């Protein structure tokens, strides 16, 4: 009997041990099966951007024989720096997890941008399908940025000051008017008709009147930007305030909350998602108004620079200003996205952004 019990214990022990080691074995097999896939995926991520840069460099060296030497030299150096930077990043990412995640997300985008530059140069410098000087090559645009670097930096700085001042003024006015219209019925009665009449008119249509009324071109441009921002911020803020759940307000009133508490601690926090939508819409409108307003009366800024370069038929400088505008505006938009993510962090997992 004792021997039979010992044999049963040994069998049960071996069964328990086998059962306990089975998940570990399965996990090992699973990891071994997925390891080549992860390696291949990482290898593709590492290769895609340097390969695109090498292709762009090879195409540039092939089709740039008819281009001026200073332009080809600067663009060659630029492409070499890009390729070397991505190769170094591919090596560093093994010890830097943050860089590894960034490369996994951004390398395909950079590769597409480099291939787009390659196609652009092939069309302009290689086949000459687009007429000069209206469509310069990427090398010509880069050389224009280098030649006019100081003026472009000064124009970007003035545009930044003008944009931020007008945007801040428009956001402040839009928040105040939106909160008043969304909360108060008498203000909504008188404010909504004004908003419906004045708001849809493009801010650029007020340029002639702004130039006459305003004592300075800078003030008139900032006022036009503020007007362009004011309408979407007011509309979305008023919509968010007026659509606050009645249950939130009833609970706060039951607990003894006053009007100020209901507005600033209940209605405005509930309306923040709508307010951010208005901020994004106002930011897009401010970019358009900034460029148009700077072409009339203002003697500095990116919009002024584009108009000035076009007047002298310097289309390489025009494209250089457009590239800086794209980087300039996208950076500001990215900053606003970061602020939105920080303020609305509670929405993660609840609302899909």
Residue pairs with C-beta under 8 A, 6 or more apart in sequence:
42 104
45 103
45 104
45 107
46 90
46 93
46 103
46 107
48 107
48 108
48 111
49 86
49 103
49 107
49 110
49 111
49 114
50 83
50 86
50 87
50 90
51 111
52 110
52 111
52 112
52 114
52 115
52 118
53 79
53 82
53 83
53 86
53 114
54 83
55 114
55 115
55 118
56 79
56 114
56 115
56 117
56 118
56 121
57 76
57 79
57 80
57 83
59 118
59 121
59 122
59 126
60 72
60 75
60 76
60 79
60 118
60 121
60 139
61 76
62 126
63 121
63 122
63 125
63 126
64 71
64 72
64 75
64 76
64 121
64 125
64 137
64 139
66 125
67 125
67 137
67 139
67 140
70 143
71 137
71 139
71 140
71 142
71 143
72 139
74 139
74 142
74 143
74 146
75 138
75 139
75 142
75 143
78 142
82 114
86 107
86 110
89 99
89 103
90 103
92 99
93 99
93 100
93 103
94 100
117 138
120 137
120 138
121 137
121 138
121 139
123 129
123 130
124 130
124 132
124 135
124 136
124 137
124 138
125 137
125 139
133 313
133 314
133 315
133 316
134 315
135 315
136 144
136 315
136 316
136 319
140 316
141 316
141 319
141 320
141 323
142 320
143 316
144 314
144 316
144 317
144 319
144 320
145 152
145 320
145 323
145 324
148 317
148 320
151 305
152 305
152 320
152 321
152 324
154 300
155 300
155 301
155 302
155 304
155 305
155 321
156 302
156 324
156 328
158 300
158 301
159 290
159 294
159 301
159 302
159 303
159 328
160 328
162 218
162 221
162 222
162 225
162 290
162 293
162 294
162 298
162 301
163 225
163 286
163 287
163 290
163 332
165 222
165 225
166 221
166 222
166 223
166 224
166 225
166 226
166 228
166 229
166 286
166 289
166 290
167 225
167 226
167 229
167 282
167 283
167 286
169 222
169 223
169 225
169 226
169 229
170 225
170 226
170 227
170 228
170 229
170 230
170 233
170 282
170 286
171 229
171 233
171 279
171 282
173 226
173 230
173 233
173 234
174 229
174 230
174 231
174 232
174 233
174 234
174 237
174 278
174 282
175 233
175 237
175 275
177 191
177 195
177 230
177 234
177 237
177 238
178 233
178 234
178 235
178 236
178 237
178 238
178 240
178 241
178 275
178 278
179 237
179 238
179 241
179 263
179 267
179 268
180 187
180 191
181 187
181 188
181 191
181 192
181 195
181 234
181 238
181 241
181 242
182 188
182 237
182 238
182 239
182 240
182 241
182 242
182 267
182 271
183 241
183 242
183 263
183 267
188 238
188 242
195 231
195 234
195 235
198 231
199 230
199 231
199 234
199 235
200 231
202 228
203 224
203 225
203 227
203 228
203 285
203 289
204 224
204 288
204 289
204 292
204 293
206 224
206 227
207 220
207 224
207 292
207 293
207 296
210 220
210 221
210 223
210 224
211 217
211 220
211 296
211 297
213 220
214 220
214 223
217 296
217 297
217 298
217 299
218 298
220 293
220 297
221 290
221 293
221 294
221 297
221 298
224 289
224 293
225 286
225 289
225 290
225 293
227 289
228 282
228 285
228 286
228 288
228 289
229 282
229 283
229 285
229 286
230 282
231 282
231 285
232 278
232 281
232 282
232 285
233 275
233 278
233 279
233 281
233 282
234 278
235 278
236 274
236 275
236 277
236 278
236 281
237 271
237 274
237 275
237 278
239 271
239 274
240 270
240 271
240 272
240 273
240 274
240 275
241 267
241 268
241 271
243 271
243 274
244 266
244 267
244 270
244 271
245 270
248 266
248 270
249 262
249 266
249 267
252 261
252 262
252 265
252 266
253 262
257 265
257 266
268 275
272 343
272 344
273 344
273 347
273 351
276 340
276 343
276 344
279 336
280 333
280 336
283 332
283 333
283 336
287 329
290 301
290 302
290 303
291 302
291 303
291 306
291 325
292 303
293 303
294 300
294 301
294 302
294 303
294 304
294 307
295 303
295 304
295 306
295 307
298 304
302 321
302 324
302 325
302 328
305 317
305 321
306 318
306 321
306 322
309 315
309 317
309 318
309 321
310 318
341 353
347 353
